[in-house]
Amino acid sequence: SKAVDPGLYSKFVVGRAAMLCKADLTSGMVGEFPKLQGTMGATYAKRNDEVPEVAAAIYEHYLPVSSGGALPASVPGAIISIADKLDTITGCFGVGLIPTGAQDPYALRRQALGIIAIVLDKGFTLRLDALVDRAIDILKPKLTAASAVVPEKFNSISEAFKAAKQQVATRDTSTVKNNVIEFFKERLKNQLLSTGLPFDSIDAVLSAPWFDMVDAVKRVKALERFKKHPACPSLVTAFKRVSNILKGIDAGDAPPQPSLFVEPEERALYEAWREVAPVTEGYWKSGEYERVFKALASIKDRIDGFFDRVMVMDKDEKLRRNRLALLTSVRGLYSKTADLSRLSA
């Protein structure tokens, strides 16, 4: 017989396990002993001649069941666990069942931490924002305002959902997405802090695009190593000057025009930007983030020279806008890797 394509078989396992993973909730055994959910699902699957990988994924999709608990060992179990937890989190946020203070009746914080732990453990290259978009798209017809719903009055998420659906106003999906993303961001920040990583490095990276969480952690660690570089403190000071002057200013996307340069320090910084931009881009694409930071150190003196000799907020609008465009270009060298201006170095 022909060998089964591994990729196709994996898709079968994920699909089959996803279809069966909640079947045991209808059984009397789980109804009597809720803690056996997943365990009984795997047992029923084995007794009904499902392949071992399907049975394992059914059990594992509930993992982790506690903070720091065991994670799914298999990739199918990990995938279904992420999907199940994200569906619950997005659904709850979508109907207004958002944790507040110490109140988290549906353990949404634990489930978010579970997703983060699984993604980091498996090294999955996933964009959290894309996953949330997909979850919202699936749940969109059910995302209703639920301001009158009090979670403590219900015995299960399903009961709360039914009550929430009686509300008539449709929730704004962009608000739901932003709330879910911010919820995950805080959980990831706390998770990294618990590992001993400093707040400023975490804050710098999470202030840049961070939705690929494996990549974000890699950048935090690279930034920690770069802090030992002798140029780091002065470089951070230079980039703080850049960020501070651009705060609250939209300089647009137009590149700086060399024909409008007046001071030699303007041209010097422009040439430095042109030299280092392709270098940092190459390192960024290959994930060599410490080398990105080291390359940035080479333009520190020219940033200082620019600020020492150039009046950025010139009365001449063309000169002012051109200088802001130049600084915006310089900020773009590091803004997608980490906001270095947030470092305390």
MIFIZA-791130 format. One record per residue: residue in one letter; residue number from 1; x, y, z of N, C-alpha, C in turn. Coordinates in steps of 0.2 Angstrom, whole numbers, plus 2048, in hexadecimal, padded with zeros to 3 digits. Layout:
% MIFIZA-791130
a/NUM/X/Y/Z/X/Y/Z/X/Y/Z
...
//
This chain:
% MIFIZA-791130
s/1/804/7FA/800/800/800/800/804/806/800
k/2/802/80C/7FD/805/812/7FD/806/815/804
a/3/80C/818/805/80C/81C/80B/808/822/80C
v/4/805/823/811/801/829/812/805/82F/813
d/5/803/835/80F/807/83B/80F/807/83E/817
p/6/80C/83F/81A/80C/841/821/808/848/822
g/7/809/84C/81D/805/853/81E/7FE/851/81E
l/8/7FC/84D/819/7F5/84C/819/7F2/848/81F
y/9/7F6/844/821/7F4/840/827/7F4/844/82D
s/10/7F8/849/82E/7F8/84E/833/7F2/852/833
k/11/7F0/854/82D/7E9/858/82C/7E3/854/82E
f/12/7E4/84D/82C/7DE/849/82E/7DE/848/836
v/13/7E4/848/839/7E4/847/841/7E1/84D/844
v/14/7E3/853/842/7E0/859/844/7D9/85A/843
g/15/7D7/859/83D/7D0/859/83B/7CB/854/83F
r/16/7CD/84E/840/7CA/849/843/7C9/84A/84B
a/17/7CF/84C/84E/7CF/84E/855/7CB/854/857
a/18/7CC/859/852/7C8/85F/853/7C0/85E/853
m/19/7BE/859/84F/7B7/857/84E/7B5/854/855
l/20/7B9/84F/857/7B7/84B/85D/7B9/84E/864
c/21/7BD/853/864/7C0/855/86B/7BB/857/870
k/22/7B5/859/86E/7B0/85B/873/7AA/855/874
a/23/7AB/850/871/7A6/84B/871/7A5/848/878
d/24/7AA/847/87C/7A9/844/882/7A5/849/887
l/25/7A4/84F/885/7A0/853/88A/799/851/88A
t/26/797/84E/885/790/84B/885/78F/845/889
s/27/794/842/88B/794/83B/88F/792/83C/896
g/28/78F/837/899/78D/837/8A0/793/837/8A4
m/29/799/834/8A2/79F/834/8A6/7A2/83B/8A7
v/30/7A2/83F/8A2/7A5/845/8A3/7A0/84A/8A6
g/31/79A/849/8A5/794/84C/8A9/795/84C/8B0
e/32/797/845/8B2/797/844/8B9/79E/846/8BC
f/33/7A3/845/8B8/7AA/847/8BA/7AD/84B/8B5
p/34/7AC/852/8B5/7AE/857/8B0/7B6/857/8AF
k/35/7BA/855/8B4/7C1/855/8B3/7C4/84F/8AF
l/36/7BF/84B/8AD/7C1/845/8A8/7C0/847/8A1
q/37/7BE/84E/8A0/7BE/850/899/7C4/84F/895
g/38/7C5/84D/88F/7CB/84C/88C/7CD/845/88D
t/39/7CE/843/893/7D0/83C/895/7CB/837/892
m/40/7C5/839/894/7C0/834/891/7BF/834/889
g/41/7C0/83A/887/7C0/83B/880/7C5/837/87C
a/42/7CB/837/87F/7D0/833/87C/7CF/82B/87D
t/43/7CC/829/883/7CA/822/884/7C5/820/87F
y/44/7BF/824/87E/7BA/823/879/7BD/822/872
a/45/7C2/827/870/7C4/826/86A/7C8/820/869
k/46/7CC/81E/86E/7D0/817/86D/7CB/812/86C
r/47/7C6/812/870/7C1/80C/870/7BD/80C/86A
n/48/7BD/811/866/7B9/812/860/7BE/811/85A
d/49/7C4/80F/85B/7C9/80E/856/7CC/814/852
e/50/7CB/81A/856/7CF/81F/853/7D6/81E/853
v/51/7DA/821/84F/7E1/820/84F/7E4/824/855
p/52/7EA/821/858/7EC/823/85E/7EE/82B/85E
e/53/7F0/82E/858/7F1/835/858/7EB/839/859
v/54/7E5/837/857/7DF/83A/858/7DD/83A/860
a/55/7DE/834/863/7DC/833/86A/7E1/838/86E
a/56/7E7/838/86C/7EC/83C/870/7EA/844/86F
a/57/7E8/846/869/7E7/84D/868/7E0/84F/86C
i/58/7DC/84A/86C/7D5/84C/870/7D7/84D/878
y/59/7DB/849/87A/7DD/84A/881/7E1/850/882
e/60/7E6/851/87E/7EB/857/87F/7E8/85E/87D
h/61/7E2/85E/87A/7E0/865/878/7DE/869/87E
y/62/7DD/865/884/7DB/869/88A/7E1/86B/88E
l/63/7E7/869/88C/7ED/86B/88F/7EF/872/88D
p/64/7F2/876/892/7F3/874/899/7ED/876/89D
v/65/7EC/872/8A2/7E6/873/8A6/7E8/877/8AC
s/66/7EE/879/8AD/7F0/87E/8B3/7F6/881/8B0
s/67/7F7/887/8B4/7FD/88B/8B2/804/887/8B3
g/68/808/886/8AE/80E/882/8AF/80D/87B/8AE
g/69/807/879/8AC/805/872/8AB/808/86F/8A5
a/70/807/869/8A4/809/865/89E/806/868/898
l/71/80A/868/892/808/86B/88C/806/865/887
p/72/803/866/882/802/861/87D/808/85F/87A
a/73/809/858/87A/80F/855/877/80F/855/86F
s/74/809/854/86C/809/854/865/807/85A/862
v/75/809/85B/85C/807/861/858/7FF/862/857
p/76/7FC/85C/855/7F4/85D/854/7F1/85F/85B
g/77/7F3/85C/860/7F1/85E/867/7F2/865/868
a/78/7F8/868/867/7FA/86F/868/7F5/873/863
i/79/7F4/871/85D/7F0/876/859/7E9/876/85B
i/80/7E6/871/85D/7DF/871/85F/7DE/874/866
s/81/7E3/874/86A/7E3/877/870/7E3/87F/86F
i/82/7E8/881/86B/7E8/888/869/7E1/88B/867
a/83/7DF/887/862/7D8/889/85E/7D3/889/863
d/84/7D2/884/868/7CD/883/86D/7CD/889/872
k/85/7D3/88A/874/7D4/890/879/7D3/897/876
l/86/7D5/898/870/7D4/89E/86D/7CD/89F/86B
d/87/7C9/89A/869/7C2/89B/868/7BE/89D/86E
t/88/7C0/89A/874/7BD/89C/87A/7BF/8A3/87C
i/89/7C5/8A5/87C/7C7/8AC/87E/7C4/8B1/879
t/90/7C4/8B0/873/7C1/8B5/86E/7B9/8B5/86F
g/91/7B6/8AF/870/7AF/8AF/871/7AD/8B3/877
c/92/7B1/8B1/87C/7AF/8B5/883/7B0/8BD/882
f/93/7B5/8BF/87F/7B6/8C6/87E/7B1/8C9/879
g/94/7AF/8C4/874/7AA/8C7/870/7A3/8C8/872
v/95/7A2/8C5/878/79B/8C6/87B/79C/8CA/881
g/96/7A2/8CD/883/7A2/8D1/888/7A4/8CE/88F
l/97/7A6/8C7/88E/7A8/8C4/895/7B0/8C4/895
i/98/7B2/8CA/897/7B9/8CC/898/7BB/8CC/89F
p/99/7C1/8C8/8A1/7C3/8C8/8A8/7C5/8CF/8AA
t/100/7C3/8D0/8B0/7C4/8D7/8B4/7C7/8D6/8BA
g/101/7CD/8D9/8BC/7D0/8D8/8C2/7D1/8D1/8C4
a/102/7CF/8CE/8CA/7D0/8C7/8CC/7CA/8C3/8C9
q/103/7C5/8C6/8C5/7C0/8C2/8C3/7C1/8BF/8BC
d/104/7C2/8B8/8BC/7C3/8B5/8B5/7C0/8AE/8B6
p/105/7B9/8AE/8B6/7B5/8A8/8B7/7B6/8A2/8B2
y/106/7B9/8A4/8AC/7BA/89F/8A7/7C1/89E/8A5
a/107/7C5/8A0/8AA/7CC/89F/8A9/7CF/8A1/8A3
l/108/7CD/8A7/8A0/7D0/8A9/89A/7D7/8AB/89A
r/109/7DA/8AD/8A0/7E1/8AE/8A1/7E5/8A8/8A0
r/110/7E3/8A3/8A4/7E6/89C/8A3/7E6/89A/89C
q/111/7E1/89A/899/7E1/898/892/7E5/89C/88D
a/112/7E6/8A2/88E/7EA/8A6/88A/7F1/8A4/88C
l/113/7F3/8A4/892/7FA/8A1/894/7FB/89A/891
g/114/7F6/896/891/7F7/890/88E/7F9/890/886
i/115/7F5/895/883/7F7/896/87C/7FE/898/87B
i/116/800/89D/87F/807/8A0/87F/80C/89A/880
a/117/80B/896/885/80F/891/887/810/88C/881
i/118/80A/88A/87E/80B/885/879/80E/888/873
v/119/80D/88E/871/810/891/86B/818/891/86C
l/120/81A/893/872/821/894/873/824/88D/874
d/121/821/888/877/823/881/878/824/87E/871
k/122/820/87F/86C/820/87C/866/824/880/861
g/123/825/886/862/829/88A/85E/824/88C/858
f/124/81E/88C/858/819/88E/853/81A/895/850
t/125/81B/895/84A/81B/89C/847/814/89E/845
l/126/811/8A1/849/80A/8A3/848/809/8AB/84A
r/127/805/8AE/846/803/8B5/847/7FD/8B5/84B
l/128/7FE/8B7/852/7F8/8B7/856/7F2/8BC/853
d/129/7F4/8C1/850/7EF/8C6/84E/7EB/8C2/848
a/130/7EE/8BE/844/7EB/8BB/83F/7E6/8B5/842
l/131/7E8/8B2/847/7E4/8AD/84A/7DE/8B0/84D
v/132/7DF/8B6/850/7D9/8B9/853/7D4/8BB/84E
d/133/7D7/8BE/848/7D2/8C0/843/7CE/8BA/841
r/134/7D1/8B4/840/7CE/8AE/83E/7C8/8AC/843
a/135/7CA/8AC/849/7C5/8AA/84E/7BF/8AF/84E
i/136/7C1/8B6/84E/7BB/8BB/84D/7B7/8BA/847
d/137/7BA/8B8/842/7B6/8B7/83C/7B1/8B1/83C
i/138/7B4/8AC/840/7AF/8A6/841/7AA/8A8/846
l/139/7AB/8AC/84B/7A6/8AD/850/7A2/8B3/84F
k/140/7A4/8B7/849/7A1/8BD/848/799/8BE/849
p/141/796/8B9/846/78E/8BA/847/78C/8B9/84F
k/142/790/8B7/853/78E/8B6/85A/791/8BB/85F
l/143/795/8C0/85C/798/8C5/860/793/8CB/861
t/144/790/8CA/867/78B/8CF/869/78D/8D2/870
a/145/78A/8D8/871/78C/8DC/877/789/8D8/87D
a/146/78C/8D8/882/78A/8D4/888/78B/8D7/88E
s/147/78A/8DE/88E/78B/8E2/894/787/8E0/89A
a/148/781/8DD/899/77D/8DB/89E/77E/8D4/8A1
v/149/783/8D0/89E/784/8CA/8A0/789/8C9/8A5
v/150/787/8C6/8AB/78B/8C5/8B1/78E/8BE/8B1
p/151/794/8BD/8AF/797/8B6/8AF/795/8B2/8B5
e/152/796/8B5/8BB/795/8B0/8C1/78E/8AD/8C1
k/153/789/8B0/8BD/782/8AD/8BD/781/8A7/8B9
f/154/787/8A5/8B6/786/89F/8B1/78B/899/8B3
n/155/789/893/8B2/78D/88E/8B4/792/88C/8AE
s/156/791/88E/8A8/796/88C/8A3/796/892/89E
i/157/79B/892/89A/79C/897/894/796/896/890
s/158/794/890/88E/78E/890/889/788/894/88C
e/159/787/893/892/781/897/895/782/89E/894
a/160/788/8A0/896/789/8A8/895/789/8AA/88E
f/161/78B/8A6/889/78B/8A8/882/783/8A9/880
k/162/77F/8A4/882/778/8A4/881/775/8AA/883
a/163/777/8AC/889/774/8B2/88C/776/8B8/889
a/164/77D/8B8/887/780/8BE/883/77D/8BF/87C
k/165/77B/8BA/879/778/8BA/872/771/8BE/872
q/166/76E/8BE/878/768/8C1/879/768/8C9/878
q/167/76F/8CB/879/770/8D3/878/76F/8D4/871
v/168/76D/8DA/86F/76C/8DC/868/772/8E0/864
a/169/776/8E3/868/77B/8E7/865/781/8E3/863
t/170/783/8E4/85D/789/8E0/85A/78F/8E3/85D
r/171/794/8DF/85F/79A/8E2/861/79F/8E4/85C
d/172/7A3/8E9/85C/7A8/8EB/857/7AD/8E6/857
t/173/7AE/8E2/851/7B3/8DD/851/7BA/8E0/852
s/174/7BC/8E6/850/7C2/8E9/851/7C4/8EA/858
t/175/7BF/8EC/85C/7BF/8EC/863/7C1/8E6/867
v/176/7BD/8E1/864/7BE/8DA/867/7C5/8D8/866
k/177/7C8/8D9/860/7CE/8D7/85E/7D4/8DA/862
n/178/7D3/8E1/863/7D8/8E5/867/7D8/8E2/86E
n/179/7D2/8E1/871/7D2/8DF/878/7D5/8D8/879
v/180/7D4/8D3/874/7D7/8CD/874/7DE/8CD/874
i/181/7E1/8D1/86F/7E8/8D2/86E/7EB/8D5/874
e/182/7E8/8DA/877/7EB/8DD/87D/7EB/8D8/882
f/183/7E6/8D4/883/7E6/8CF/888/7EB/8CA/888
f/184/7ED/8C8/881/7F3/8C4/880/7F9/8C7/882
k/185/7FA/8CD/880/800/8D1/881/802/8D1/888
e/186/7FD/8D3/88C/7FE/8D3/894/800/8CC/896
r/187/7FD/8C7/894/7FF/8C0/896/806/8BF/894
l/188/808/8C0/88E/80E/8BF/88B/814/8C3/88F
k/189/812/8C9/891/816/8CD/895/818/8CA/89B
n/190/812/8C8/89F/813/8C5/8A5/817/8BF/8A5
q/191/815/8BB/8A0/819/8B4/89F/820/8B5/89E
l/192/822/8BA/89A/82A/8BB/899/82D/8BE/8A0
l/193/829/8C3/8A3/82C/8C5/8A9/82D/8C0/8AF
s/194/829/8BB/8AE/829/8B5/8B3/82F/8B1/8B2
t/195/832/8B1/8AC/838/8AE/8AA/83F/8B1/8AC
g/196/83E/8B8/8AE/844/8BB/8B0/846/8C1/8AB
l/197/843/8C1/8A6/845/8C6/8A1/843/8CD/8A3
p/198/847/8D2/8A2/845/8D9/8A5/83F/8DC/8A1
f/199/83C/8E0/8A5/836/8E4/8A2/837/8E8/89C
d/200/83D/8EC/89C/83E/8F1/897/83F/8ED/890
s/201/843/8E7/890/844/8E4/88A/83D/8E1/887
i/202/839/8DE/88C/833/8DC/88A/82E/8E1/887
d/203/82E/8E7/88B/82A/8EC/888/82C/8EF/882
a/204/833/8EF/881/836/8F2/87A/833/8ED/874
v/205/834/8E7/875/832/8E2/870/82A/8E2/86F
l/206/826/8E2/874/81F/8E2/874/81C/8E8/872
s/207/820/8EE/871/81E/8F4/86E/81F/8F4/867
a/208/823/8EF/864/823/8EE/85D/81F/8E8/85B
p/209/81E/8E7/855/81A/8E1/853/81C/8DA/856
w/210/817/8D7/85A/819/8D1/85E/815/8CB/85D
f/211/811/8CB/858/80C/8C6/858/80E/8BF/856
d/212/814/8BF/853/818/8B8/853/81C/8B8/85A
m/213/819/8B4/85F/81B/8B4/865/822/8B1/866
v/214/823/8AC/862/82A/8A8/862/82F/8AD/860
d/215/82E/8B1/85B/833/8B6/858/833/8BC/85D
a/216/82E/8BE/861/82E/8C3/866/833/8C1/86B
v/217/832/8BB/86E/837/8B9/873/83E/8B9/871
k/218/83F/8B7/86B/846/8B7/868/849/8BE/868
r/219/845/8C3/866/847/8CA/866/848/8CC/86D
v/220/844/8CA/872/846/8CD/879/84C/8CA/87B
k/221/84E/8C4/87A/854/8C1/87C/85A/8C4/878
a/222/859/8C5/872/85E/8C9/86E/860/8D0/871
l/223/85B/8D3/873/85B/8DA/876/85F/8D9/87C
e/224/85E/8D4/880/861/8D4/887/869/8D3/886
r/225/86A/8CF/880/871/8CE/87F/875/8D4/87D
f/226/871/8D8/879/873/8DE/876/875/8E4/87B
k/227/871/8E3/881/872/8E8/886/879/8E8/889
k/228/87D/8E2/888/884/8E2/88A/889/8E6/885
h/229/886/8E8/87F/88A/8EB/87A/88C/8F2/87D
p/230/892/8F4/87C/894/8FB/87F/890/901/87C
a/231/88E/900/876/88A/906/873/883/906/875
c/232/880/901/879/879/900/87A/876/906/87E
p/233/879/908/883/876/90E/887/876/914/883
s/234/87B/916/87F/87B/91C/87C/876/91C/876
l/235/876/916/873/871/915/86D/86A/915/86F
v/236/869/913/875/862/913/878/860/91B/879
t/237/865/91F/87B/864/926/87C/862/929/876
a/238/866/927/871/865/92A/86A/85E/929/867
f/239/85C/923/868/855/921/865/850/924/86A
k/240/851/925/870/84C/928/874/84B/92F/871
r/241/850/933/86F/84F/939/86C/84B/939/866
v/242/84C/934/862/849/933/85C/841/932/85D
s/243/840/92D/862/839/92C/863/835/931/867
n/244/839/935/86B/836/93B/86F/833/940/86A
i/245/838/942/865/836/947/861/830/945/85C
l/246/830/93F/85A/82A/93C/856/824/93B/859
k/247/824/93B/860/81E/939/864/818/93E/862
g/248/813/93A/860/80D/93E/85E/80D/941/858
i/249/812/940/854/813/943/84D/812/93E/848
d/250/80E/93F/843/80D/93B/83D/811/93E/837
a/251/817/93C/836/81B/93F/831/819/93C/82A
g/252/815/937/82A/813/934/823/818/92F/821
d/253/817/92C/81B/81B/927/818/820/929/813
a/254/820/930/812/824/933/80D/82C/932/80F
p/255/830/930/80B/837/930/80D/83A/937/80D
p/256/840/937/811/843/93E/811/846/940/80A
q/257/846/946/808/849/949/802/84F/94C/803
p/258/855/949/800/85C/94B/801/85C/952/7FF
s/259/858/954/7FA/859/95B/7F7/857/960/7FC
l/260/854/95E/801/852/963/807/856/964/80C
f/261/85C/960/80C/860/960/812/864/966/812
v/262/865/969/818/869/96F/818/86F/96E/81C
e/263/86F/96B/822/875/969/826/878/963/824
p/264/87F/963/824/882/95C/822/880/956/827
e/265/87E/958/82D/87C/952/831/876/94F/82F
e/266/872/953/82B/86C/950/829/86E/94A/823
r/267/872/94C/81F/874/948/81A/878/942/81D
a/268/87C/943/822/880/93E/825/87B/939/828
l/269/876/93B/82B/871/936/82E/86D/932/829
y/270/86C/936/823/868/933/81E/86C/92D/81B
e/271/873/92F/81A/877/92A/817/878/924/81B
a/272/878/925/822/879/920/827/873/91B/826
w/273/86D/91F/826/867/91B/825/867/916/81F
r/274/869/919/819/869/915/813/86E/910/813
e/275/873/910/817/878/90B/818/876/905/81C
v/276/873/907/822/871/902/827/86A/8FF/825
a/277/866/902/822/85F/8FF/821/85F/8F9/81E
p/278/863/8F8/818/863/8F1/815/866/8EC/819
v/279/86B/8EE/81D/86F/8E9/822/86A/8E7/827
t/280/866/8EB/82A/862/8E9/830/85C/8E5/82D
e/281/85A/8E7/827/854/8E3/824/856/8DC/823
g/282/85D/8DB/820/85F/8D4/81F/85F/8D0/826
y/283/862/8D3/82B/863/8D0/831/85C/8CF/834
w/284/857/8D3/833/850/8D2/836/84D/8CC/832
k/285/84E/8CC/82C/84A/8C6/828/84D/8C0/82A
s/286/854/8BF/82C/857/8B9/82E/856/8B8/836
g/287/853/8BD/839/852/8BC/840/858/8BD/844
e/288/85D/8C0/842/863/8C2/845/863/8C8/849
y/289/85F/8C8/84E/85D/8CF/851/862/8D2/855
e/290/867/8CE/858/86C/8D2/85C/871/8D5/857
r/291/871/8D3/850/875/8D6/84B/871/8DC/849
v/292/86B/8DC/849/867/8E2/847/869/8E8/84C
f/293/869/8E6/852/86A/8EB/857/872/8EE/857
k/294/876/8E9/855/87D/8EB/855/87E/8F0/84F
a/295/87A/8EE/849/87B/8F3/843/878/8FA/845
l/296/873/8FA/849/870/901/84B/875/905/84F
a/297/87A/901/852/87E/905/856/883/909/852
s/298/884/907/84C/889/90B/848/886/912/846
i/299/880/913/846/87E/91A/844/87C/91E/84A
k/300/87E/91C/850/87D/920/856/880/927/856
d/301/886/928/854/88A/92E/854/886/933/84F
r/302/884/930/849/881/935/845/87A/937/847
i/303/876/933/84B/870/935/84E/872/93B/853
d/304/877/93A/857/879/93F/85C/87B/946/858
g/305/87F/945/853/881/94B/84F/87B/94E/84C
f/306/876/94B/84A/870/94E/847/86C/952/84C
f/307/86B/94F/852/868/953/857/86C/959/85A
d/308/872/958/85A/876/95E/85C/876/964/858
r/309/876/963/851/877/968/84C/870/96A/848
v/310/86B/966/849/865/967/844/85F/969/848
m/311/85C/96E/846/856/970/84A/850/96C/846
v/312/84D/967/849/848/963/846/842/967/844
m/313/83F/96A/849/839/96E/849/83A/975/846
d/314/83D/975/840/83F/97B/83D/838/97F/83B
k/315/839/986/83A/833/98A/838/831/988/831
d/316/836/986/82D/834/985/826/831/97E/826
e/317/82B/97E/824/827/977/824/82A/972/820
k/318/82D/973/81A/830/96E/816/836/96B/819
l/319/83A/96F/81C/840/96D/820/83E/969/826
r/320/839/96B/82A/836/968/82F/833/961/82E
r/321/82F/960/829/82C/95A/827/831/955/824
n/322/836/958/820/83C/954/81E/840/951/823
r/323/841/955/828/845/952/82E/841/94D/832
l/324/83B/94E/833/837/949/836/836/943/832
a/325/836/943/82C/836/93D/827/83D/93A/828
l/326/842/93D/829/849/93A/82A/849/936/830
l/327/846/939/836/846/936/83C/841/930/83C
t/328/83C/931/838/837/92B/838/83B/925/834
s/329/83F/926/82F/842/921/82C/847/91E/831
v/330/84A/922/835/84F/91F/83A/84C/91B/83F
r/331/846/91D/841/842/919/846/840/912/843
g/332/83E/912/83C/83C/90C/839/842/907/839
l/333/848/909/83A/84D/904/83B/84C/8FF/840
y/334/849/901/846/849/8FD/84C/842/8FC/84E
s/335/83D/900/84B/836/8FF/84E/833/8F9/84D
k/336/834/8F5/848/831/8EE/847/835/8E9/84B
t/337/83B/8EA/84E/83E/8E5/852/83D/8E6/859
a/338/83E/8EC/85B/83D/8EE/862/83D/8F6/863
d/339/839/8F9/867/839/900/868/83F/901/86D
l/340/845/902/86B/84B/903/86F/84A/909/874
s/341/846/90E/872/845/914/876/842/912/87D
r/342/83F/90C/87D/83C/90A/884/841/906/888
l/343/847/905/886/84C/902/88B/84E/907/890
s/344/850/904/896/852/909/89B/859/90A/89B
a/345/85D/906/897/864/907/896/866/90E/895
//
